[in-house]
Amino acid sequence: MRDVFIYDAVRTPRGRGKPGKGALSGVHPQELLAQTLNRLADRNDLARSEVDDLVIGCVSQVGEQGACIARMALLAAGWPHQVTGVTVNRFCGSGLQAVNFAAMGIASGFQDCVVAGGVESMSRVPMFSDGADIDGKNPGLRQRIAQVPQGISADLIATLEGFSRDDVDGFACESQARAARAAEQDRFAASLFPVVDDRGEVVLERDEHPRPGTTMEALAALAPAFTDLGASPADHSSTGETLDQLALRAYPAAEAIGHVHTGGNSSGIVDGAAVVLLGSREWGQRAGLRPRARIVSMATAGAEPVIMLTAPAPASRKALARAEMSARDIDLWEINEAFAVVPLLTMRELGVEYERVNVNGGAIALGHPLGATGAILLGTAIDELERSGKGTALITLCIGGGMGIATIVERS
């Protein structure tokens, strides 16, 4: 099996995912990805025809994000017709899974150079646009496993694990502070590029979602986001149970769900795209490129699907075991902040100090463009390894339906 190297990573700024209000909401998602592809190619003097494949993560594959957005973005970008593209969906882990699939092709020797990443325009193609909910609305599955929305799962975890409103708000406040510091110090500059409209005018240069100066008092004033949802009747309950009651049926020890997550301590809804250039050592030498990092290990893991968001820890353990490493061997962690409780629980289970986790903030402050986030976090980790002179990073995300994904990289 060959070593797989990361030669570069670029991303768009993340724009607020609000129709007509977010700066990127006027940009078709194919064009958003096309600009990202061309920025990656131009800054590496990449011979586009040498790319064996493009693997792109996208969660809401419908409407403007349907029709195999990977292939359509290549055509929109003007790449040679012989370059192929494929779109994958592993919910919030899609962008990192795309990178891992690309790495597998290179490691196997069947491919030499692959571009991978993700895209999501949440302003133009909102969550659940495919009409499938979390479970495809399969009555047979619902009789066996009555899944609930992720926000209720997050609050269930907080209840069972004893995380308070102050805990999740405190984490969110720090995420905002770290993101503000990173922006002030231009820590994102190595990967970030400005997005333009169809007239060539810049529409967004910096991440649009962060709220610098966020305070605990401001966060405390926000109402819990999932209280009313949890109290609403579940359309897949044969007995008229609420969504909270469905969750408690699976976890009766909770007795009652304490709803602690708000819009302020959960990930932001944003638009964005990111791509990563991967190749073998031999390909990089022929292309005259210096690798920035090597992929050390990767893994996925499943968990119980009602609580849903607990699999980053087992996925990380699996990746670490395959690399013959421990959590102590990882210098930097990127744990996706889908909800504040997810990194809090993952840090507790793995014994990882917050000083090594999401040092430049995370999705609470910066936003979570579902299909792109995994690739964004990978690029952020590599940038920070180079900036800080550190050696190793682990990127992990929770995933709908009870899954987790993890990838370990080592700076070259």
NUMIRO-544603 format. One record per residue: residue in one letter; x, y, z of N, C-alpha, C, CB in turn. Coordinates in steps of 0.2 Angstrom, whole numbers, plus 2048, in hexadecimal, padded with zeros to 3 digits. Glycine has a CB too. Layout:
N
aXYZXYZXYZXYZ/...
***
This chain:
412
m8047FA8008008008008048068007FB800806/r80380B7FC8078117FB8058168008068147F4/d80A81A80280882080680482580280F824808/v8008298057FC82E8027FD8358057F482C803/f7FF83A8018018408037FB845801807842800/i7FB84A8057F78508047FB8568027F285280A/y7FA8587FC7FE85D7F97FB8647FA7FF85C7F1/d7F58657FA7F286C7FC7EB86B7FE7F38707F6/a7E88708017E18708027DF8788027E086E80A/v7D98797FF7D68807FF7CF87F8007D88837F8/r7CC8858027C58868047C388D8027C488480B/t7BC88D8027B98948017B88968097B28937FE/p7B789D8097B489F8107AD89C8117B38A7810/r7AB89B8177A489981879F89F8197A489581F/g79A89F8147958A481478F8A28187938A680D/r78C8A681B7858A581F7818A181A7828AB822/g77E89C81D77989881977289A81977989181B/k7718A181776B8A48177698A681076A8AA81C/p7648A480D7628A68067628AE80575B8A3804/g7658B08017658B87FF7698BC80475E8BA7FF/k76B8B980A76F8BD80F7768BB81076B8BC816/g7788B480F77E8B280F7828B480977F8AA810/a7888B680A78C8B980478D8B37FE7938BB806/l78D8AD80078E8A87FB7878A57F87928A27FD/s7828A87FB77B8A57F97798A67F17768A87FD/g77D8AB7EE77C8AC7E77808A87E277D8B37E6/v7848A47E57898A07E17868997E17908A07E4/h7858967DB78388F7DA78888A7DD78288D7D2/p7868857E078B8817E479087E7DF78787B7E7/q78E87C7D979387A7D479887F7D278F8787CD/e7968857D279B88A7D17A088B7D77988917CF/l79D88B7DD7A188B7E37A68867E379C88B7E9/l7A48807E17A987B7E17AE87C7DB7A68747E1/a7AC87E7D67B087F7D07B58847D17AC8817CA/q7B488A7D57B988E7D77BE88B7DB7B58947DA/t7BC8877E07C08847E47C587F7E17BD8807EA/l7C387C7DC7C78777D87CC87B7D47C38737D3/n7CA8817D17CF8847CD7D48887D17CB8897C9/r7D288A7D77D788D7DC7DC8887DE7D38907E2/l7DA8827DF7DF87D7E17E487B7DB7DB8767E3/a7E187B7D57E58797CF7EA87F7CE7E08787C9/d7E78857CE7EB88B7CC7F188C7D07E78917CB/r7F088B7D77F588D7DB7FB8877DC7F388E7E2/n7F98817D97FE87C7D980087A7D27FB8757DC/d7FE87E7CD80087D7C67FF8767C480887F7C5/l7F98747C67F786D7C57F586B7BE7F186B7CA/a7F78667BB7F58647B57EF8607B67FA85F7B1/r7E98647B57E28617B67E185A7B37DD8667B4/s7E48597AD7E38527AA7E684D7AE7E58537A3/e7EA84E7B27EE8487B67E98467BC7F484B7B8/v7E484A7BE7E08487C47DC8427C27DB84E7C6/d7DC83C7C57D98367C47D28377C57DC8317C8/d7D083A7CB7C983B7CC7C88417D17C68347D0/l7C18437D27BF8487D77BA8447DB7BD84E7D3/v7BB8447E27B68417E67B48477EB7BA83C7EB/i7AD8487EB7AA84E7EE7A584C7F37A88537E9/g7A584E7F97A084D7FE79A8527FD7A384D805/c7948507FD78E8547FD78985180178D8577F6/v785854805780851809779851806780853810/s7778578047718588017718587F976D85F803/q7718527F77728517F076C8517EC77684A7EE/v7698577EB7638587E876385F7E575D8577ED/g75F8607E075F8677DD7658697DA75C86C7E2/e76886F7DC76E8727DA77486E7DC76F8797DC/q7738697E17798657E377885E7E17798667EB/g77385D7DD7728567DA7768557D476B8557D9/a7748507D077784F7C977F84E7CA7768557C5/c78184B7CF78984A7D078C8507D078B8457CB/i78C8547D578F85B7D579785A7D478D85E7DC/a79A8557D67A18547D47A28557CD7A484E7D7/r79F8517C97A08517C279E8587BF79C84C7BE/m79885B7C17968617BE79A8677C078F8627C0/a79D8677C67A286C7C87A886C7C47A486B7CF/l7AB8667C27B08657BE7AF8687B77B285E7BD/l7A98677B47A786A7AE7A78727AE7A18677AB/a7A48747B47A387B7B57AA87F7B679F87C7BB/a7AE87B7B87B587E7B97B987D7B37B987A7BF/g7B787A7AE7BB87A7A87C08757A87BD8807A6/w7C08707AC7C586B7AC7C48667A67C58677B3/p7CA8627A57C985E79F7C48597A07D085A79E/h7C185779A7BB85279B7BD84B79D7B8852794/q7C384979D7C584379F7C58427A77CB84179C/v7C58487AA7C58477B27BE8467B47C884E7B5/t7BE8407B87B783E7BB7B68417C17B78367BB/g7B08407C47AE8427CA7A883E7CD7AB84A7CA/v7A883D7D47A38397D77A183D7DE7A68327D9/t79B83D7DF7998407E579783B7EB7938447E4/v79983C7F17978377F679383B7FC79E8347F9/n79083780078C83980578D83580B78483A803/r79183781079183481778F83981C798831819/f78983D81A78784281E78C84782078383F825/c78D84982679284E82879984C82779185082F/g79A8468267A18438257A384381E7A283C828/s79F8458197A08448127A684781079A84780F/g7A884D8127AE85080F7B484C8117AE857811/l7B584A8177BA8468197BA83F8167BA846821/q7B483C8157B48368127B683680B7AC833812/a7B583C8077B783D8017BF83D8007B48437FE/v7C28408057C98408067CC8398077CC84580B/n7C883580B7CA82E80D7CA82A8077C782C813/f7C482A8037C38267FD7C98287F87BC8277FA/a7CA82E7F77D08307F37D682D7F57D08387F2/a7D882D7FC7DE82A7FE7DE8237FD7DE82C806/m7D881F7FE7D88187FC7DA8167F57D18157FE/g7D881A7F07D98197E97E181A7E87D581E7E5/i7E481F7EB7EB8207EA7EF81B7EE7ED8277ED/a7ED8197F47F18147F87F180D7F47EE8137FF/s7EB80C7F17EB8057EE7EF8057E87E38047EC/g7F180B7E57F580B7DF7F180B7D87F98057DE/f7EA80C7D97E680C7D37E58137D17DF8097D5/q7E78187D57E781F7D37ED8237D67E08237D6/d7EF8287D27F582C7D47F48327D77FA82C7CE/c7EF8367D57ED83D7D77E583D7D77F08427D3/v7E383F7DD7DB8407DE7DA8477E17D883A7E1/v7D584A7DF7D38507E37CC84E7E77D28567DE/a7CC8507ED7C684E7F17C48547F57C78487F5/g7BE8547F87BB8597FC7B48597FD7BE8607F9/g7B185F7FD7AA85F7FE7A78667FD7A885D805/v7A08667FC79D86D7FB79686C7FE79C86E7F3/e79387280078C87280378A87980278C86F80A/s78587B7FF7828817FF77B8818037818847F8/m77C88280977688180D77188780D778881815/s77388C80A76E89280876A890802772898807/r76C88C7FD76988B7F77668847F876D88B7F1/v76987F7FB7668787FC76687780376B8737F8/p76187980776187880E76187181075B87B811/m76386F81776386981A75C866818764869821/f75B85F81775585C81675285D81075185D81C/s75586180B75286280475085C801757866800/d7548568027528507FF74C84D80275884B7FF/g74984F80774384D80A74484680D73E84C804/a74A84480F74B83D81274B83D81975183A80F/d74B84381D74D843824753840825747840828/i75483D82B75B83982C75B83282A75C83A834/d75482F82975482882875182682275082582E/g75082A81D74C828817745827817750822814/k74282981D73B82881E73982181D73782D81A/n73D81C81F73B81581E73781282474181081D/p73081182372C80E82972F80882C72580D826/g7328038287357FD82B73B7FF82F7377F9825/l73F80382D74580583174380983774A80A82D/r73E80D83773B81183C73880D84273681683A/q7358078407338028457387FF84972F7FD841/r73E7FE8467447FB84974880084D7487F8844/i74980684A74D80B84D74A81284C75580B84A/a74781585174481B85074982185173E81C855/q74C82384C75182884D74E82F84E756829847/v75283485174F83B85275484084F74F83C85A/p75284684E75684B84C75D84C85075385284B/q76284E84D76984E85076985385676E85084B/g76585885676585D85B76285A86276186385A/i75E85586175B85286776084C86975484E865/s76484986476984586676E84886A76C841860/a77084E86877585286C773854873777859868/d76D85687376A85787A76A85187E76485B87A/l76884B87B76884587F76F84388276684087B/i77484487E77B84388077D84888678084487A/a77B84E88577D85388A77985189177B85A889/t77384E89076F84C89677384689976884A894/l77484189577783B89877E83C89B777835893/e78284089878984189978A84789E78D842893/g78584A8A078584F8A57888568A378984D8AB/f78885889C78A85E89A78586389B78D85D893/s78686989E78186E8A078187389A7838718A6/r77C87789B77C87D896782881896775881898/d78588289C78B88689D79188389978D8878A4/d79187C89A79687889679687A88F796871898/v79087988C790879885791881882789877882/d78E88588678F88C88579688F88678A891889/g79988C88B7A088E88C7A588B8867A388B892/f7A38858837A788387E7A68878787A587B87C/a79F88987779E88D8717A189487179688E870/c7A18978777A489D8787AC89D8767A38A087F/e7AF8988787B68978777B789686F7B989187B/s7B389286C7B38918657B38978617AD88C862/q7AF89C8637AE8A38607B58A68617A88A7863/a7B78A68677BD8AA8697C38A78657BF8A9870/r7C48A18647CA89E8617C989F8597CA896861/a7C389F8567C28A184F7C48A884E7BB89F84D/a7C28AD8537C38B48527CB8B58527C08B8857/r7CE8B18577D68B28577D98AF8517D88AE85D/a7D68AA84E7D98A78487D88AC8427D68A0846/a7D38AF8417D18B383C7D68B983D7CA8B583C/e7D68BC8437DB8C28447E28C18427DA8C484B/q7E48BB8437EB8B98427EC8B583B7EE8B4847/d7E78B68377E78B38307E98AC8307EC8B782C/r7E78A88357E98A18357E589D82F7E789E83C/f7E089F82C7DC89C8277DF89E8207D589D828/a7E38A28207E58A58197E88A08157EA8AB81A/a7EC89B8177EF8968137EA89380E7F3892817/s7E48918117E088D80D7DA89180A7DD888811/l7D989780C7D389B80B7D489F8047D18A0810/f7CF89F8007CF8A47FA7C88A77F97D189F7F3/p7C88AD7F67C28B17F57BE8AE7EF7C48B87F4/v7B78AE7F17B38AB7EC7B08B17E87AD8A77EF/v7AF8B07E17AD8B67DD7A68B47DA7B28B77D7/d7A28B97D879C8B77D479D8B77CD7978BD7D6/d7988B67C97988B57C279B8BB7BE7928B37BF/r79C8C17C279F8C67BF7A68C77C079B8CD7C1/g7A88C27C57AF8C37C77B18C77CD7B48C57C1/e7AB8C97D07AC8CE7D67AC8CA7DC7A68D37D6/v7B08CB7E17B18C77E77AA8C87EB7B78CA7EB/v7A88C37ED7A28C37F17A38C17F979C8BE7EF/l7A98BD7FA7AA8BB8017B28B98017A68B6803/e7B58BD8067BD8BB8077BE8B880E7C08C2807/r7B98B98137BB8B68197B48B281C7BD8BC81E/d7B58AE8207B08AA8237AB8AF8267B28A5829/e7A48AE82479F8B382679B8B182C79A8B3820/h79C8AB82F7978A983479A8AB83B7978A2834/p7A08AC83D7A38AD8437A08B38467AA8AD844/r79F8B384D79C8B98517A18BB8567958B7854/p7A78BE8547AC8C08597A98C485F7B18C5856/g7AB8C38657A98C786B7A38C386E7A78CD869/t7A18BD86C79C8B986F79D8B887679B8B386B/t7988B987A7998B98827958B38847978BF885/m7968B188A7928AC88E78B8AF88F7958AA894/e78B8B58907848B88927808B888B7858C0894/a7838BA88677F8BA87F77D8B287E7838BC87A/l7818AE87F77F8A787D77A8A48827858A287E/a77A8A68887758A488D76E8A788C7778A7894/a76E8AC8887678AF8877648AC8817688B7884/l7678A787E7648A387876089E87B7698A1873/a75A89D87875589787A75889187774E899877/p75788B87B75988587875588487175787F87D/a75988186C75688086675287A86475C880861/f75287586974F86F86774986D86C754869867/t74787287074287087573B86F87274187687A/d73987386E73387286A73386C866731879866/l73986B86273986685E73885F86274086685A/g73C85F86773B85986C73485786E740859871/a73085D86F72A85C87272585B86C728862876/s72785B86672285A86172185385F72585E85A/p71B85185D71984A85B71E847856712849859/a72084185772483E85172083B84C729838854/d72183D84671D83A84171E83383F71E83E83A/h72383084272482984172382584872B82783F/s71F82884D71D82485371682185271E829859/s71681B85370F81885370B819859710810852/t70E81C85E70A81D86470982486670E81986A/g70B82986270B830863710833867704831866/e71683086871B83286C71E83886972182D86D/t72183C86D72584286B72C840869725848870/l73084486573784286473B84186A73A84885F/d73A84586F73E84487573C83D87873C84A87A/q73683B87873483587B73682F87772C83587B/l73783087073A82B86C74282A86E73A82D865/a74583086F74C82F87274C82C87974F836872/l74882E87D74882B88474682488474382F888/r74282187F74181A87F74781687E73C819879/a74C81987A75281687975781787F755818872/y75681C88275A81E88875682088E75F824886/p75381B89174E81D89775282089D74A817899/a75981F89D75D8218A375D8298A376481E8A3/a75C82C89D75C83389D7568368A175C836896/e7508338A174A8358A474783B8A174B8368AB/a74A8408A074884689C74E84989974484B8A1/i74D84C89375284F88F75385689175184E887/g75985889375A85F89475D86288E75F86089A/h75986788B75B86A88576087088675486C881/v76686F88476B87488576E87787F77187188A/h76D87487977087787376C87C87077187186E/t76F88186E76C88786B76F88886476C88D870/g76D88E86177089085B77789285C76C895857/g77889486277F89786478489286677E89B86A/n78288C868787886869786880865786884871/s78388185F78387C85A78687F85477C87A858/s78887A84F78B87D84978788184578D876845/g78A88684178788B83D78588883678B89183C/i78088A83377E88882D78188D82877688982C/v78588A82378988E81F78A88B818790890822/d78D88F81378E88D80D79688C80C78C891807/g7998878097A08878087A28818047A388780E/a7A88818017AB87B7FE7B387B7FF7AA87C7F6/a7B58757FF7BC8748007BF86E7FC7BE873808/v7C586E7FA7C88687F67CF8677F97C886A7EF/v7D28617F87D885F7FA7DB85B7F47D885A800/l7E285D7F37E68597EE7EA8547F17EA85E7EA/l7E884E7EF7EC8487F27EF8447EC7E78437F5/g7F58417EE7F983D7E97FE8397EC7FC8427E4/s8018347E88068307EA80D8347EA80782A7E5/r8128317ED8188357EE81B8367E681D8317F2/e81A8307E281D8317DC8198367D781D82A7D8/w8138367D880F83B7D48118427D680883B7D5/g8128447DD81484A7DF81B84C7DC81484A7E7/q81F8477DC8268497D982684B7D282B8437DA/r8228477CE8218497C781E8507C681D8437C4/a8198517CB8158587CA81985E7CD80F8577CE/g81F85C7D18238617D48208647DA8258667CF/l81C8607DD8198637E381C8607EA8118627E3/r81C8647EF81E8617F58188607FA8238677F9/p8188597FC81285880181285C807812850802/r80C85D80980B86180F80A85C81580586680F/a80785781480585281980484B8167FF85481D/r80484681B80383F8197FD83C81C80A83B81A/i7F98398197F483581D7F682F8207EE833818/v7F582F8277F882982B7F382482C7FA82C832/s7ED82682D7E882182F7E182482E7E981E836/m7DC81F82D7D582282C7D081C82F7D3824825/a7CA81E8317C68198337BF81C8347C881783A/t7BA8188347B381A8357B181583B7AE81982F/a7AB81783F7A98138447A18158457AC81484B/g79D81084679681084779581184F79280B844/a78F81485078C81485778581485778E81B85A/e78281385D77A81385D77781985A778812865/p77281785577081D85176B82285476D81A84B/v76882085A76382585D76882B86075F822862/i76D82986477182E86777683186277582B86D/m77882D85D77A82F856781832856775834854/l78383785B78883B85A78E83985E78684285C/t78F83386079483186579A82D86279182C86A/a79A82D85B79F8288587A682B85679C826851/p7A78328577AE8358567B383185A7AE83C857/a7B18308607B682D8657B88268627B482C86C/p7B38218617B581B85F7B981B8587AF81685E/a7B781F8537BA82084D7C182284E7B6825848/s7C28278527C98298547CD8248577C982F859/r7CA82085C7CE81A85E7D08158597CA817864/k7CC8148547CD80F84F7D381284B7C780E84B/a7D28188497D881B8457DE81B8487D6822842/l7DE81D84F7E481D8537E78168537E381F85A/a7E38118547E680A8557E980784F7E0805857/r7E68098497E98078437EF80A8417E480983D/a7F08108447F78148437FC8128497F681B843/e7FA80E84E7FE80C8537FF812857804808851/m7FA8178587FB81D85C7F681D8627FA823857/s7F78228667F382386B7F082B86B7F6822872/a7EB82C86E7E983386E7EE8388707E3834873/r7F38368747F883B8767FD83C8717FC83887C/d7FD83886B8028398667FF83E861803833862/i7F98418627F684685D7F784D8607EE84485C/d7FA85185C7FB85885E7F585C85D80185B85A/l7F185B8587EC8608577E585B8557ED865851/w7E085D8587DA85A8567D585F8537D685785D/e7D185C84E7CB86084B7C585B84C7CC862844/i7C185D8517BB8598537B585E8517BB85885A/n7B285C84C7AC8608497A786284E7A985D843/e7A686984F7A186B85479A86B8517A3872856/a79886684F79186584D78C86885278F85E84B/f78D86685978A86985F790869864784864861/a78F86D86879586E86D796867871793873872/v79186487279285E87679685887378B85A878/v79785986C79A8538697A285486A799854861/p7A585A8697AC85A86B7AD8598737AF860869/l7A985C8777A985B87E7A98538807A385E882/l7A585087D7A584887E7AB84587C79E84587C/t7AD8478767B28438727B98458767B384686B/m7BA84B8787C084C87C7C08488837C085487E/r7BA8488867BA84488C7BB83D88B7B2845890/e7B883A8867B98338857C08318837B4830880/l7C48358807CA83487D7D08378827CB837876/g7CE83B8877D383E88B7D78438887D783888E/v7D48478837D884C8807D68538837D684C878/e7DB8578847DB85E8877D88628817E186088A/y7D48678837D186C87F7D687087B7CC871882/e7DC87187F7E287587C7E48728757E7875880/r7E386C8747E586986D7DF8688687E886286F/v7D986A86A7D38698667D18708637CE86686A/n7CF87085D7CC8758597CF87C85B7C587585B/v7D687C85B7D988285D7D888985A7E188185D/n7D58888547D388E8507CB88E84F7D688E849/g7C888C8547C088C8547BE8868507BE892852/g7B78868507B488084C7AD8828497B387A850/a7A987D8477A387F84479E8838487A0878842/i79E88384E79A88885279B88F85079B88785A/a7A189184F7A389884D7A38988467AA89A850/l7A68938427A889483B7A28918377AE89183A/g79E88D83979988A83579B88383279888E82F/h79687F83079687882E793877828793874834/p79687882279387781B79486F81A79787B816/l78F86C81C78F86581D79486081978886281C/g79386081379785C80E79E85E80E79485C808/a7A08648107A686780F7AB8678157A686E80C/t7A786781B7AB8688217B18638237A6867827/g7B085D8217B68588227BC85A81F7B4851820/a7BB85C8187C185F8147C48658177BF85F80D/i7BF86A8197C187081C7C686F8227BB87481E/l7C386A8277C786982D7CE86682C7C3864831/l7CE8628277D485F8257D98648237D485A81F/g7D786981E7DB86E81C7DD8738227D8873817/t7D98748267DA87882C7DF8758317D387A830/a7DF86F8327E486B8367EB86B8337E1864837/i7EB86B82C7F286B8297F587282A7F1868822/d7F18778287F387E8297F687F8307ED883827/e7F287D8357F487E83C7FA87A83E7EE87C841/l7FB87483B80187083C80787483A801869839/e80687783480C87A83180D88183580B87C82A/r80888483780988B83A80C88A84180288E83B/s80A88484480C88384B81387F84C80788084F/g81587C84681A87784681987184982087B84A/k81386F84A81186884D81186384880A869851/g81085D84A81185784580B853843815852849/t80685284880084D8467FA85184880184784A/a7F484F8447EE8518457E984B8447EC857841/l7E384C8487DE8478477D784B8457DD84284D/i7D48498407CE84D83E7C884883F7CE850837/t7C384A8437BD8458447B78498447BE84184A/l7B18468417AB8488417A68438437A984B83A/c7A084684679A84184879684184179684484E/i79283C84078E83B83A78783983C792836835/g78283B83877C83983977B83283877783D834/g77682F83C77582883C779824840775825835/g77D82784478282484978882184677E81E84C/m78C82684379382484079882A842792824838/g79E8288417A482C8427A982B83D7A682C84A/i7AD83083C7B382F8377B983383A7B1832830/a7BF8308397C583383B7CA8328367C7830842/t7CF8378367D58368317DB83A8357D383A82A/i7E08368357E68398387EB83B8337E983383D/v7EE8418337F384382F7FA8458327F184982B/e7FF84582F80684683180984C82D80A840832/r80B85183080E85682C81585482881085C830/s81585582281B85381E82185882081A853817/
***
